[in-house]
Amino acid sequence: MANDFTIDPLTQIHDKLWEILEDNEDFTATVKAGNRTKYSGTNENPRKQERMRADTPEVTIIPQGGPINLHLSSDSMMMTRSFTLIIQGGSQRANLQVYPLEWLIIKILYNASDTLNLSFVKKFRVLDAALSLDEVETLGARREWSSSLTIEVDAIIPKTDLTIS
């Protein structure tokens, strides 16, 4: 069965990760729409140049690369794509925003379908979590905690979806 690739599968995966987060009322109440940095969509430059304290917490999903097996089988290919989800908390106290928001996101992802409800996704998983205390360029330099989660998505694309018309 052919998939609907009027929108490429990479964009569909990226958008689906945002959809899963934004379908959760606690997430949308915690992270204001303007503090969700999306590298898909219509905003040509989504990253705020000068952040204020009100711009936190901020969540960003950054697309990364991954291996591609063009010949998984005689009738399909497989690609693995990684995404880094970054939470910037705006404080040197990790328990203020970073820890609670990271925990909420982990619970949201745990409860999501392991195929992201996309027919071509075989599985997604969270591989890693990292914390760092970063220097932030704002109006008045400061340090703040950030957390990053590495999300990996395996997609299998049938040969019927790979033909060029």
MODELLER restraints for C-alpha pairs under 7 A, 6 or more apart:
rsr = mdl.restraints
at = mdl.atoms
rsr.add(forms.Gaussian(group=physical.xy_distance, feature=features.Distance(at['CA:2:A'], at['CA:160:A']), mean=6.40, stdev=0.5))
rsr.add(forms.Gaussian(group=physical.xy_distance, feature=features.Distance(at['CA:2:A'], at['CA:161:A']), mean=6.05, stdev=0.5))
rsr.add(forms.Gaussian(group=physical.xy_distance, feature=features.Distance(at['CA:3:A'], at['CA:161:A']), mean=6.86, stdev=0.5))
rsr.add(forms.Gaussian(group=physical.xy_distance, feature=features.Distance(at['CA:16:A'], at['CA:116:A']), mean=6.85, stdev=0.5))
rsr.add(forms.Gaussian(group=physical.xy_distance, feature=features.Distance(at['CA:21:A'], at['CA:27:A']), mean=6.46, stdev=0.5))
rsr.add(forms.Gaussian(group=physical.xy_distance, feature=features.Distance(at['CA:21:A'], at['CA:108:A']), mean=6.74, stdev=0.5))
rsr.add(forms.Gaussian(group=physical.xy_distance, feature=features.Distance(at['CA:22:A'], at['CA:28:A']), mean=5.82, stdev=0.5))
rsr.add(forms.Gaussian(group=physical.xy_distance, feature=features.Distance(at['CA:31:A'], at['CA:57:A']), mean=5.95, stdev=0.5))
rsr.add(forms.Gaussian(group=physical.xy_distance, feature=features.Distance(at['CA:31:A'], at['CA:58:A']), mean=6.49, stdev=0.5))
rsr.add(forms.Gaussian(group=physical.xy_distance, feature=features.Distance(at['CA:35:A'], at['CA:55:A']), mean=5.81, stdev=0.5))
rsr.add(forms.Gaussian(group=physical.xy_distance, feature=features.Distance(at['CA:35:A'], at['CA:56:A']), mean=6.65, stdev=0.5))
rsr.add(forms.Gaussian(group=physical.xy_distance, feature=features.Distance(at['CA:35:A'], at['CA:57:A']), mean=6.89, stdev=0.5))
rsr.add(forms.Gaussian(group=physical.xy_distance, feature=features.Distance(at['CA:35:A'], at['CA:58:A']), mean=4.70, stdev=0.5))
rsr.add(forms.Gaussian(group=physical.xy_distance, feature=features.Distance(at['CA:35:A'], at['CA:59:A']), mean=6.44, stdev=0.5))
rsr.add(forms.Gaussian(group=physical.xy_distance, feature=features.Distance(at['CA:36:A'], at['CA:58:A']), mean=5.89, stdev=0.5))
rsr.add(forms.Gaussian(group=physical.xy_distance, feature=features.Distance(at['CA:36:A'], at['CA:59:A']), mean=5.03, stdev=0.5))
rsr.add(forms.Gaussian(group=physical.xy_distance, feature=features.Distance(at['CA:36:A'], at['CA:60:A']), mean=5.93, stdev=0.5))
rsr.add(forms.Gaussian(group=physical.xy_distance, feature=features.Distance(at['CA:37:A'], at['CA:46:A']), mean=5.76, stdev=0.5))
rsr.add(forms.Gaussian(group=physical.xy_distance, feature=features.Distance(at['CA:37:A'], at['CA:47:A']), mean=6.08, stdev=0.5))
rsr.add(forms.Gaussian(group=physical.xy_distance, feature=features.Distance(at['CA:37:A'], at['CA:59:A']), mean=6.19, stdev=0.5))
rsr.add(forms.Gaussian(group=physical.xy_distance, feature=features.Distance(at['CA:37:A'], at['CA:60:A']), mean=4.68, stdev=0.5))
rsr.add(forms.Gaussian(group=physical.xy_distance, feature=features.Distance(at['CA:38:A'], at['CA:46:A']), mean=6.27, stdev=0.5))
rsr.add(forms.Gaussian(group=physical.xy_distance, feature=features.Distance(at['CA:38:A'], at['CA:60:A']), mean=6.32, stdev=0.5))
rsr.add(forms.Gaussian(group=physical.xy_distance, feature=features.Distance(at['CA:38:A'], at['CA:61:A']), mean=6.55, stdev=0.5))
rsr.add(forms.Gaussian(group=physical.xy_distance, feature=features.Distance(at['CA:39:A'], at['CA:46:A']), mean=6.65, stdev=0.5))
rsr.add(forms.Gaussian(group=physical.xy_distance, feature=features.Distance(at['CA:39:A'], at['CA:62:A']), mean=6.95, stdev=0.5))
rsr.add(forms.Gaussian(group=physical.xy_distance, feature=features.Distance(at['CA:50:A'], at['CA:138:A']), mean=5.45, stdev=0.5))
rsr.add(forms.Gaussian(group=physical.xy_distance, feature=features.Distance(at['CA:50:A'], at['CA:139:A']), mean=6.93, stdev=0.5))
rsr.add(forms.Gaussian(group=physical.xy_distance, feature=features.Distance(at['CA:51:A'], at['CA:138:A']), mean=5.26, stdev=0.5))
rsr.add(forms.Gaussian(group=physical.xy_distance, feature=features.Distance(at['CA:52:A'], at['CA:138:A']), mean=6.30, stdev=0.5))
rsr.add(forms.Gaussian(group=physical.xy_distance, feature=features.Distance(at['CA:52:A'], at['CA:139:A']), mean=6.76, stdev=0.5))
rsr.add(forms.Gaussian(group=physical.xy_distance, feature=features.Distance(at['CA:53:A'], at['CA:90:A']), mean=6.21, stdev=0.5))
rsr.add(forms.Gaussian(group=physical.xy_distance, feature=features.Distance(at['CA:56:A'], at['CA:88:A']), mean=6.52, stdev=0.5))
rsr.add(forms.Gaussian(group=physical.xy_distance, feature=features.Distance(at['CA:56:A'], at['CA:89:A']), mean=5.68, stdev=0.5))
rsr.add(forms.Gaussian(group=physical.xy_distance, feature=features.Distance(at['CA:56:A'], at['CA:90:A']), mean=5.43, stdev=0.5))
rsr.add(forms.Gaussian(group=physical.xy_distance, feature=features.Distance(at['CA:57:A'], at['CA:87:A']), mean=6.78, stdev=0.5))
rsr.add(forms.Gaussian(group=physical.xy_distance, feature=features.Distance(at['CA:57:A'], at['CA:88:A']), mean=5.49, stdev=0.5))
rsr.add(forms.Gaussian(group=physical.xy_distance, feature=features.Distance(at['CA:57:A'], at['CA:89:A']), mean=4.67, stdev=0.5))
rsr.add(forms.Gaussian(group=physical.xy_distance, feature=features.Distance(at['CA:57:A'], at['CA:90:A']), mean=6.31, stdev=0.5))
rsr.add(forms.Gaussian(group=physical.xy_distance, feature=features.Distance(at['CA:57:A'], at['CA:97:A']), mean=6.66, stdev=0.5))
rsr.add(forms.Gaussian(group=physical.xy_distance, feature=features.Distance(at['CA:58:A'], at['CA:87:A']), mean=5.73, stdev=0.5))
rsr.add(forms.Gaussian(group=physical.xy_distance, feature=features.Distance(at['CA:58:A'], at['CA:88:A']), mean=5.11, stdev=0.5))
rsr.add(forms.Gaussian(group=physical.xy_distance, feature=features.Distance(at['CA:58:A'], at['CA:89:A']), mean=6.76, stdev=0.5))
rsr.add(forms.Gaussian(group=physical.xy_distance, feature=features.Distance(at['CA:59:A'], at['CA:85:A']), mean=6.97, stdev=0.5))
rsr.add(forms.Gaussian(group=physical.xy_distance, feature=features.Distance(at['CA:59:A'], at['CA:86:A']), mean=5.55, stdev=0.5))
rsr.add(forms.Gaussian(group=physical.xy_distance, feature=features.Distance(at['CA:59:A'], at['CA:87:A']), mean=4.69, stdev=0.5))
rsr.add(forms.Gaussian(group=physical.xy_distance, feature=features.Distance(at['CA:59:A'], at['CA:88:A']), mean=6.50, stdev=0.5))
rsr.add(forms.Gaussian(group=physical.xy_distance, feature=features.Distance(at['CA:60:A'], at['CA:85:A']), mean=5.64, stdev=0.5))
rsr.add(forms.Gaussian(group=physical.xy_distance, feature=features.Distance(at['CA:60:A'], at['CA:86:A']), mean=5.12, stdev=0.5))
rsr.add(forms.Gaussian(group=physical.xy_distance, feature=features.Distance(at['CA:60:A'], at['CA:87:A']), mean=6.75, stdev=0.5))
rsr.add(forms.Gaussian(group=physical.xy_distance, feature=features.Distance(at['CA:61:A'], at['CA:83:A']), mean=6.36, stdev=0.5))
rsr.add(forms.Gaussian(group=physical.xy_distance, feature=features.Distance(at['CA:61:A'], at['CA:84:A']), mean=5.60, stdev=0.5))
rsr.add(forms.Gaussian(group=physical.xy_distance, feature=features.Distance(at['CA:61:A'], at['CA:85:A']), mean=4.39, stdev=0.5))
rsr.add(forms.Gaussian(group=physical.xy_distance, feature=features.Distance(at['CA:61:A'], at['CA:86:A']), mean=6.33, stdev=0.5))
rsr.add(forms.Gaussian(group=physical.xy_distance, feature=features.Distance(at['CA:62:A'], at['CA:83:A']), mean=5.48, stdev=0.5))
rsr.add(forms.Gaussian(group=physical.xy_distance, feature=features.Distance(at['CA:62:A'], at['CA:84:A']), mean=5.08, stdev=0.5))
rsr.add(forms.Gaussian(group=physical.xy_distance, feature=features.Distance(at['CA:62:A'], at['CA:85:A']), mean=6.36, stdev=0.5))
rsr.add(forms.Gaussian(group=physical.xy_distance, feature=features.Distance(at['CA:63:A'], at['CA:82:A']), mean=6.43, stdev=0.5))
rsr.add(forms.Gaussian(group=physical.xy_distance, feature=features.Distance(at['CA:63:A'], at['CA:83:A']), mean=4.55, stdev=0.5))
rsr.add(forms.Gaussian(group=physical.xy_distance, feature=features.Distance(at['CA:63:A'], at['CA:84:A']), mean=6.56, stdev=0.5))
rsr.add(forms.Gaussian(group=physical.xy_distance, feature=features.Distance(at['CA:64:A'], at['CA:81:A']), mean=6.60, stdev=0.5))
rsr.add(forms.Gaussian(group=physical.xy_distance, feature=features.Distance(at['CA:64:A'], at['CA:82:A']), mean=5.00, stdev=0.5))
rsr.add(forms.Gaussian(group=physical.xy_distance, feature=features.Distance(at['CA:64:A'], at['CA:83:A']), mean=5.21, stdev=0.5))
rsr.add(forms.Gaussian(group=physical.xy_distance, feature=features.Distance(at['CA:65:A'], at['CA:81:A']), mean=5.55, stdev=0.5))
rsr.add(forms.Gaussian(group=physical.xy_distance, feature=features.Distance(at['CA:65:A'], at['CA:82:A']), mean=5.82, stdev=0.5))
rsr.add(forms.Gaussian(group=physical.xy_distance, feature=features.Distance(at['CA:66:A'], at['CA:80:A']), mean=5.14, stdev=0.5))
rsr.add(forms.Gaussian(group=physical.xy_distance, feature=features.Distance(at['CA:66:A'], at['CA:81:A']), mean=4.73, stdev=0.5))
rsr.add(forms.Gaussian(group=physical.xy_distance, feature=features.Distance(at['CA:66:A'], at['CA:82:A']), mean=6.05, stdev=0.5))
rsr.add(forms.Gaussian(group=physical.xy_distance, feature=features.Distance(at['CA:67:A'], at['CA:79:A']), mean=5.90, stdev=0.5))
rsr.add(forms.Gaussian(group=physical.xy_distance, feature=features.Distance(at['CA:67:A'], at['CA:80:A']), mean=5.49, stdev=0.5))
rsr.add(forms.Gaussian(group=physical.xy_distance, feature=features.Distance(at['CA:68:A'], at['CA:78:A']), mean=5.92, stdev=0.5))
rsr.add(forms.Gaussian(group=physical.xy_distance, feature=features.Distance(at['CA:68:A'], at['CA:79:A']), mean=4.25, stdev=0.5))
rsr.add(forms.Gaussian(group=physical.xy_distance, feature=features.Distance(at['CA:68:A'], at['CA:80:A']), mean=6.34, stdev=0.5))
rsr.add(forms.Gaussian(group=physical.xy_distance, feature=features.Distance(at['CA:69:A'], at['CA:77:A']), mean=5.70, stdev=0.5))
rsr.add(forms.Gaussian(group=physical.xy_distance, feature=features.Distance(at['CA:69:A'], at['CA:78:A']), mean=5.13, stdev=0.5))
rsr.add(forms.Gaussian(group=physical.xy_distance, feature=features.Distance(at['CA:69:A'], at['CA:79:A']), mean=6.07, stdev=0.5))
rsr.add(forms.Gaussian(group=physical.xy_distance, feature=features.Distance(at['CA:70:A'], at['CA:77:A']), mean=4.66, stdev=0.5))
rsr.add(forms.Gaussian(group=physical.xy_distance, feature=features.Distance(at['CA:70:A'], at['CA:78:A']), mean=6.47, stdev=0.5))
rsr.add(forms.Gaussian(group=physical.xy_distance, feature=features.Distance(at['CA:71:A'], at['CA:77:A']), mean=5.13, stdev=0.5))
rsr.add(forms.Gaussian(group=physical.xy_distance, feature=features.Distance(at['CA:72:A'], at['CA:78:A']), mean=5.99, stdev=0.5))
rsr.add(forms.Gaussian(group=physical.xy_distance, feature=features.Distance(at['CA:75:A'], at['CA:158:A']), mean=5.83, stdev=0.5))
rsr.add(forms.Gaussian(group=physical.xy_distance, feature=features.Distance(at['CA:75:A'], at['CA:159:A']), mean=4.86, stdev=0.5))
rsr.add(forms.Gaussian(group=physical.xy_distance, feature=features.Distance(at['CA:76:A'], at['CA:156:A']), mean=6.59, stdev=0.5))
rsr.add(forms.Gaussian(group=physical.xy_distance, feature=features.Distance(at['CA:76:A'], at['CA:157:A']), mean=5.46, stdev=0.5))
rsr.add(forms.Gaussian(group=physical.xy_distance, feature=features.Distance(at['CA:76:A'], at['CA:158:A']), mean=4.15, stdev=0.5))
rsr.add(forms.Gaussian(group=physical.xy_distance, feature=features.Distance(at['CA:76:A'], at['CA:159:A']), mean=4.79, stdev=0.5))
rsr.add(forms.Gaussian(group=physical.xy_distance, feature=features.Distance(at['CA:77:A'], at['CA:156:A']), mean=5.72, stdev=0.5))
rsr.add(forms.Gaussian(group=physical.xy_distance, feature=features.Distance(at['CA:77:A'], at['CA:157:A']), mean=5.32, stdev=0.5))
rsr.add(forms.Gaussian(group=physical.xy_distance, feature=features.Distance(at['CA:77:A'], at['CA:158:A']), mean=6.48, stdev=0.5))
rsr.add(forms.Gaussian(group=physical.xy_distance, feature=features.Distance(at['CA:78:A'], at['CA:155:A']), mean=5.61, stdev=0.5))
rsr.add(forms.Gaussian(group=physical.xy_distance, feature=features.Distance(at['CA:78:A'], at['CA:156:A']), mean=4.42, stdev=0.5))
rsr.add(forms.Gaussian(group=physical.xy_distance, feature=features.Distance(at['CA:78:A'], at['CA:157:A']), mean=6.17, stdev=0.5))
rsr.add(forms.Gaussian(group=physical.xy_distance, feature=features.Distance(at['CA:79:A'], at['CA:154:A']), mean=5.91, stdev=0.5))
rsr.add(forms.Gaussian(group=physical.xy_distance, feature=features.Distance(at['CA:79:A'], at['CA:155:A']), mean=5.41, stdev=0.5))
rsr.add(forms.Gaussian(group=physical.xy_distance, feature=features.Distance(at['CA:79:A'], at['CA:156:A']), mean=6.60, stdev=0.5))
rsr.add(forms.Gaussian(group=physical.xy_distance, feature=features.Distance(at['CA:80:A'], at['CA:152:A']), mean=6.73, stdev=0.5))
rsr.add(forms.Gaussian(group=physical.xy_distance, feature=features.Distance(at['CA:80:A'], at['CA:153:A']), mean=5.50, stdev=0.5))
rsr.add(forms.Gaussian(group=physical.xy_distance, feature=features.Distance(at['CA:80:A'], at['CA:154:A']), mean=4.45, stdev=0.5))
rsr.add(forms.Gaussian(group=physical.xy_distance, feature=features.Distance(at['CA:80:A'], at['CA:155:A']), mean=6.27, stdev=0.5))
rsr.add(forms.Gaussian(group=physical.xy_distance, feature=features.Distance(at['CA:81:A'], at['CA:152:A']), mean=5.71, stdev=0.5))
rsr.add(forms.Gaussian(group=physical.xy_distance, feature=features.Distance(at['CA:81:A'], at['CA:153:A']), mean=5.28, stdev=0.5))
rsr.add(forms.Gaussian(group=physical.xy_distance, feature=features.Distance(at['CA:81:A'], at['CA:154:A']), mean=6.62, stdev=0.5))
rsr.add(forms.Gaussian(group=physical.xy_distance, feature=features.Distance(at['CA:82:A'], at['CA:150:A']), mean=6.77, stdev=0.5))
rsr.add(forms.Gaussian(group=physical.xy_distance, feature=features.Distance(at['CA:82:A'], at['CA:151:A']), mean=5.55, stdev=0.5))
rsr.add(forms.Gaussian(group=physical.xy_distance, feature=features.Distance(at['CA:82:A'], at['CA:152:A']), mean=4.36, stdev=0.5))
rsr.add(forms.Gaussian(group=physical.xy_distance, feature=features.Distance(at['CA:82:A'], at['CA:153:A']), mean=6.32, stdev=0.5))
rsr.add(forms.Gaussian(group=physical.xy_distance, feature=features.Distance(at['CA:83:A'], at['CA:150:A']), mean=5.87, stdev=0.5))
rsr.add(forms.Gaussian(group=physical.xy_distance, feature=features.Distance(at['CA:83:A'], at['CA:151:A']), mean=5.10, stdev=0.5))
rsr.add(forms.Gaussian(group=physical.xy_distance, feature=features.Distance(at['CA:83:A'], at['CA:152:A']), mean=6.38, stdev=0.5))
rsr.add(forms.Gaussian(group=physical.xy_distance, feature=features.Distance(at['CA:84:A'], at['CA:148:A']), mean=6.32, stdev=0.5))
rsr.add(forms.Gaussian(group=physical.xy_distance, feature=features.Distance(at['CA:84:A'], at['CA:149:A']), mean=5.69, stdev=0.5))
rsr.add(forms.Gaussian(group=physical.xy_distance, feature=features.Distance(at['CA:84:A'], at['CA:150:A']), mean=4.70, stdev=0.5))
rsr.add(forms.Gaussian(group=physical.xy_distance, feature=features.Distance(at['CA:84:A'], at['CA:151:A']), mean=6.20, stdev=0.5))
rsr.add(forms.Gaussian(group=physical.xy_distance, feature=features.Distance(at['CA:85:A'], at['CA:148:A']), mean=5.40, stdev=0.5))
rsr.add(forms.Gaussian(group=physical.xy_distance, feature=features.Distance(at['CA:85:A'], at['CA:149:A']), mean=5.09, stdev=0.5))
rsr.add(forms.Gaussian(group=physical.xy_distance, feature=features.Distance(at['CA:85:A'], at['CA:150:A']), mean=6.42, stdev=0.5))
rsr.add(forms.Gaussian(group=physical.xy_distance, feature=features.Distance(at['CA:86:A'], at['CA:146:A']), mean=6.94, stdev=0.5))
rsr.add(forms.Gaussian(group=physical.xy_distance, feature=features.Distance(at['CA:86:A'], at['CA:147:A']), mean=5.73, stdev=0.5))
rsr.add(forms.Gaussian(group=physical.xy_distance, feature=features.Distance(at['CA:86:A'], at['CA:148:A']), mean=4.38, stdev=0.5))
rsr.add(forms.Gaussian(group=physical.xy_distance, feature=features.Distance(at['CA:86:A'], at['CA:149:A']), mean=6.58, stdev=0.5))
rsr.add(forms.Gaussian(group=physical.xy_distance, feature=features.Distance(at['CA:87:A'], at['CA:98:A']), mean=6.53, stdev=0.5))
rsr.add(forms.Gaussian(group=physical.xy_distance, feature=features.Distance(at['CA:87:A'], at['CA:146:A']), mean=5.40, stdev=0.5))
rsr.add(forms.Gaussian(group=physical.xy_distance, feature=features.Distance(at['CA:87:A'], at['CA:147:A']), mean=5.11, stdev=0.5))
rsr.add(forms.Gaussian(group=physical.xy_distance, feature=features.Distance(at['CA:87:A'], at['CA:148:A']), mean=6.23, stdev=0.5))
rsr.add(forms.Gaussian(group=physical.xy_distance, feature=features.Distance(at['CA:88:A'], at['CA:98:A']), mean=6.81, stdev=0.5))
rsr.add(forms.Gaussian(group=physical.xy_distance, feature=features.Distance(at['CA:88:A'], at['CA:145:A']), mean=6.39, stdev=0.5))
rsr.add(forms.Gaussian(group=physical.xy_distance, feature=features.Distance(at['CA:88:A'], at['CA:146:A']), mean=4.44, stdev=0.5))
rsr.add(forms.Gaussian(group=physical.xy_distance, feature=features.Distance(at['CA:88:A'], at['CA:147:A']), mean=6.69, stdev=0.5))
rsr.add(forms.Gaussian(group=physical.xy_distance, feature=features.Distance(at['CA:89:A'], at['CA:97:A']), mean=5.23, stdev=0.5))
rsr.add(forms.Gaussian(group=physical.xy_distance, feature=features.Distance(at['CA:89:A'], at['CA:98:A']), mean=5.02, stdev=0.5))
rsr.add(forms.Gaussian(group=physical.xy_distance, feature=features.Distance(at['CA:89:A'], at['CA:144:A']), mean=6.37, stdev=0.5))
rsr.add(forms.Gaussian(group=physical.xy_distance, feature=features.Distance(at['CA:89:A'], at['CA:145:A']), mean=5.71, stdev=0.5))
rsr.add(forms.Gaussian(group=physical.xy_distance, feature=features.Distance(at['CA:89:A'], at['CA:146:A']), mean=5.85, stdev=0.5))
rsr.add(forms.Gaussian(group=physical.xy_distance, feature=features.Distance(at['CA:90:A'], at['CA:144:A']), mean=5.13, stdev=0.5))
rsr.add(forms.Gaussian(group=physical.xy_distance, feature=features.Distance(at['CA:90:A'], at['CA:145:A']), mean=6.81, stdev=0.5))
rsr.add(forms.Gaussian(group=physical.xy_distance, feature=features.Distance(at['CA:91:A'], at['CA:144:A']), mean=4.57, stdev=0.5))
rsr.add(forms.Gaussian(group=physical.xy_distance, feature=features.Distance(at['CA:91:A'], at['CA:145:A']), mean=6.12, stdev=0.5))
rsr.add(forms.Gaussian(group=physical.xy_distance, feature=features.Distance(at['CA:92:A'], at['CA:143:A']), mean=6.23, stdev=0.5))
rsr.add(forms.Gaussian(group=physical.xy_distance, feature=features.Distance(at['CA:92:A'], at['CA:144:A']), mean=4.67, stdev=0.5))
rsr.add(forms.Gaussian(group=physical.xy_distance, feature=features.Distance(at['CA:92:A'], at['CA:145:A']), mean=5.63, stdev=0.5))
rsr.add(forms.Gaussian(group=physical.xy_distance, feature=features.Distance(at['CA:94:A'], at['CA:145:A']), mean=5.77, stdev=0.5))
rsr.add(forms.Gaussian(group=physical.xy_distance, feature=features.Distance(at['CA:98:A'], at['CA:145:A']), mean=6.80, stdev=0.5))
rsr.add(forms.Gaussian(group=physical.xy_distance, feature=features.Distance(at['CA:98:A'], at['CA:146:A']), mean=6.46, stdev=0.5))
rsr.add(forms.Gaussian(group=physical.xy_distance, feature=features.Distance(at['CA:98:A'], at['CA:147:A']), mean=6.63, stdev=0.5))
rsr.add(forms.Gaussian(group=physical.xy_distance, feature=features.Distance(at['CA:114:A'], at['CA:123:A']), mean=5.22, stdev=0.5))
rsr.add(forms.Gaussian(group=physical.xy_distance, feature=features.Distance(at['CA:114:A'], at['CA:124:A']), mean=5.51, stdev=0.5))
rsr.add(forms.Gaussian(group=physical.xy_distance, feature=features.Distance(at['CA:115:A'], at['CA:121:A']), mean=5.05, stdev=0.5))
rsr.add(forms.Gaussian(group=physical.xy_distance, feature=features.Distance(at['CA:115:A'], at['CA:122:A']), mean=5.62, stdev=0.5))
rsr.add(forms.Gaussian(group=physical.xy_distance, feature=features.Distance(at['CA:115:A'], at['CA:123:A']), mean=4.89, stdev=0.5))
rsr.add(forms.Gaussian(group=physical.xy_distance, feature=features.Distance(at['CA:115:A'], at['CA:124:A']), mean=6.28, stdev=0.5))
rsr.add(forms.Gaussian(group=physical.xy_distance, feature=features.Distance(at['CA:120:A'], at['CA:155:A']), mean=5.48, stdev=0.5))
rsr.add(forms.Gaussian(group=physical.xy_distance, feature=features.Distance(at['CA:120:A'], at['CA:156:A']), mean=5.46, stdev=0.5))
rsr.add(forms.Gaussian(group=physical.xy_distance, feature=features.Distance(at['CA:120:A'], at['CA:157:A']), mean=6.07, stdev=0.5))
rsr.add(forms.Gaussian(group=physical.xy_distance, feature=features.Distance(at['CA:121:A'], at['CA:154:A']), mean=5.87, stdev=0.5))
rsr.add(forms.Gaussian(group=physical.xy_distance, feature=features.Distance(at['CA:121:A'], at['CA:155:A']), mean=4.24, stdev=0.5))
rsr.add(forms.Gaussian(group=physical.xy_distance, feature=features.Distance(at['CA:121:A'], at['CA:156:A']), mean=6.30, stdev=0.5))
rsr.add(forms.Gaussian(group=physical.xy_distance, feature=features.Distance(at['CA:122:A'], at['CA:154:A']), mean=5.48, stdev=0.5))
rsr.add(forms.Gaussian(group=physical.xy_distance, feature=features.Distance(at['CA:122:A'], at['CA:155:A']), mean=5.38, stdev=0.5))
rsr.add(forms.Gaussian(group=physical.xy_distance, feature=features.Distance(at['CA:122:A'], at['CA:156:A']), mean=6.45, stdev=0.5))
rsr.add(forms.Gaussian(group=physical.xy_distance, feature=features.Distance(at['CA:123:A'], at['CA:153:A']), mean=5.96, stdev=0.5))
rsr.add(forms.Gaussian(group=physical.xy_distance, feature=features.Distance(at['CA:123:A'], at['CA:154:A']), mean=5.39, stdev=0.5))
rsr.add(forms.Gaussian(group=physical.xy_distance, feature=features.Distance(at['CA:124:A'], at['CA:152:A']), mean=5.56, stdev=0.5))
rsr.add(forms.Gaussian(group=physical.xy_distance, feature=features.Distance(at['CA:124:A'], at['CA:153:A']), mean=4.25, stdev=0.5))
rsr.add(forms.Gaussian(group=physical.xy_distance, feature=features.Distance(at['CA:124:A'], at['CA:154:A']), mean=6.21, stdev=0.5))
rsr.add(forms.Gaussian(group=physical.xy_distance, feature=features.Distance(at['CA:125:A'], at['CA:151:A']), mean=5.73, stdev=0.5))
rsr.add(forms.Gaussian(group=physical.xy_distance, feature=features.Distance(at['CA:125:A'], at['CA:152:A']), mean=5.45, stdev=0.5))
rsr.add(forms.Gaussian(group=physical.xy_distance, feature=features.Distance(at['CA:125:A'], at['CA:153:A']), mean=6.63, stdev=0.5))
rsr.add(forms.Gaussian(group=physical.xy_distance, feature=features.Distance(at['CA:126:A'], at['CA:149:A']), mean=6.75, stdev=0.5))
rsr.add(forms.Gaussian(group=physical.xy_distance, feature=features.Distance(at['CA:126:A'], at['CA:150:A']), mean=5.70, stdev=0.5))
rsr.add(forms.Gaussian(group=physical.xy_distance, feature=features.Distance(at['CA:126:A'], at['CA:151:A']), mean=4.44, stdev=0.5))
rsr.add(forms.Gaussian(group=physical.xy_distance, feature=features.Distance(at['CA:126:A'], at['CA:152:A']), mean=6.31, stdev=0.5))
rsr.add(forms.Gaussian(group=physical.xy_distance, feature=features.Distance(at['CA:127:A'], at['CA:150:A']), mean=5.45, stdev=0.5))
rsr.add(forms.Gaussian(group=physical.xy_distance, feature=features.Distance(at['CA:127:A'], at['CA:151:A']), mean=5.98, stdev=0.5))
rsr.add(forms.Gaussian(group=physical.xy_distance, feature=features.Distance(at['CA:127:A'], at['CA:152:A']), mean=6.84, stdev=0.5))
rsr.add(forms.Gaussian(group=physical.xy_distance, feature=features.Distance(at['CA:128:A'], at['CA:149:A']), mean=5.64, stdev=0.5))
rsr.add(forms.Gaussian(group=physical.xy_distance, feature=features.Distance(at['CA:128:A'], at['CA:150:A']), mean=5.14, stdev=0.5))
rsr.add(forms.Gaussian(group=physical.xy_distance, feature=features.Distance(at['CA:129:A'], at['CA:147:A']), mean=6.99, stdev=0.5))
rsr.add(forms.Gaussian(group=physical.xy_distance, feature=features.Distance(at['CA:129:A'], at['CA:148:A']), mean=5.55, stdev=0.5))
rsr.add(forms.Gaussian(group=physical.xy_distance, feature=features.Distance(at['CA:129:A'], at['CA:149:A']), mean=4.47, stdev=0.5))
rsr.add(forms.Gaussian(group=physical.xy_distance, feature=features.Distance(at['CA:129:A'], at['CA:150:A']), mean=6.45, stdev=0.5))
rsr.add(forms.Gaussian(group=physical.xy_distance, feature=features.Distance(at['CA:130:A'], at['CA:147:A']), mean=5.58, stdev=0.5))
rsr.add(forms.Gaussian(group=physical.xy_distance, feature=features.Distance(at['CA:130:A'], at['CA:148:A']), mean=5.26, stdev=0.5))
rsr.add(forms.Gaussian(group=physical.xy_distance, feature=features.Distance(at['CA:130:A'], at['CA:149:A']), mean=6.65, stdev=0.5))
rsr.add(forms.Gaussian(group=physical.xy_distance, feature=features.Distance(at['CA:131:A'], at['CA:146:A']), mean=5.75, stdev=0.5))
rsr.add(forms.Gaussian(group=physical.xy_distance, feature=features.Distance(at['CA:131:A'], at['CA:147:A']), mean=4.45, stdev=0.5))
rsr.add(forms.Gaussian(group=physical.xy_distance, feature=features.Distance(at['CA:131:A'], at['CA:148:A']), mean=6.52, stdev=0.5))
rsr.add(forms.Gaussian(group=physical.xy_distance, feature=features.Distance(at['CA:132:A'], at['CA:145:A']), mean=5.71, stdev=0.5))
rsr.add(forms.Gaussian(group=physical.xy_distance, feature=features.Distance(at['CA:132:A'], at['CA:146:A']), mean=5.45, stdev=0.5))
rsr.add(forms.Gaussian(group=physical.xy_distance, feature=features.Distance(at['CA:132:A'], at['CA:147:A']), mean=6.48, stdev=0.5))
rsr.add(forms.Gaussian(group=physical.xy_distance, feature=features.Distance(at['CA:133:A'], at['CA:143:A']), mean=6.41, stdev=0.5))
rsr.add(forms.Gaussian(group=physical.xy_distance, feature=features.Distance(at['CA:133:A'], at['CA:144:A']), mean=5.46, stdev=0.5))
rsr.add(forms.Gaussian(group=physical.xy_distance, feature=features.Distance(at['CA:133:A'], at['CA:145:A']), mean=4.46, stdev=0.5))
rsr.add(forms.Gaussian(group=physical.xy_distance, feature=features.Distance(at['CA:133:A'], at['CA:146:A']), mean=6.35, stdev=0.5))
rsr.add(forms.Gaussian(group=physical.xy_distance, feature=features.Distance(at['CA:134:A'], at['CA:143:A']), mean=5.31, stdev=0.5))
rsr.add(forms.Gaussian(group=physical.xy_distance, feature=features.Distance(at['CA:134:A'], at['CA:144:A']), mean=5.44, stdev=0.5))
rsr.add(forms.Gaussian(group=physical.xy_distance, feature=features.Distance(at['CA:134:A'], at['CA:145:A']), mean=6.20, stdev=0.5))
rsr.add(forms.Gaussian(group=physical.xy_distance, feature=features.Distance(at['CA:135:A'], at['CA:142:A']), mean=5.87, stdev=0.5))
rsr.add(forms.Gaussian(group=physical.xy_distance, feature=features.Distance(at['CA:135:A'], at['CA:143:A']), mean=4.51, stdev=0.5))
rsr.add(forms.Gaussian(group=physical.xy_distance, feature=features.Distance(at['CA:135:A'], at['CA:144:A']), mean=6.71, stdev=0.5))
rsr.add(forms.Gaussian(group=physical.xy_distance, feature=features.Distance(at['CA:136:A'], at['CA:142:A']), mean=5.54, stdev=0.5))
rsr.add(forms.Gaussian(group=physical.xy_distance, feature=features.Distance(at['CA:136:A'], at['CA:143:A']), mean=5.76, stdev=0.5))
rsr.add(forms.Gaussian(group=physical.xy_distance, feature=features.Distance(at['CA:136:A'], at['CA:144:A']), mean=6.97, stdev=0.5))
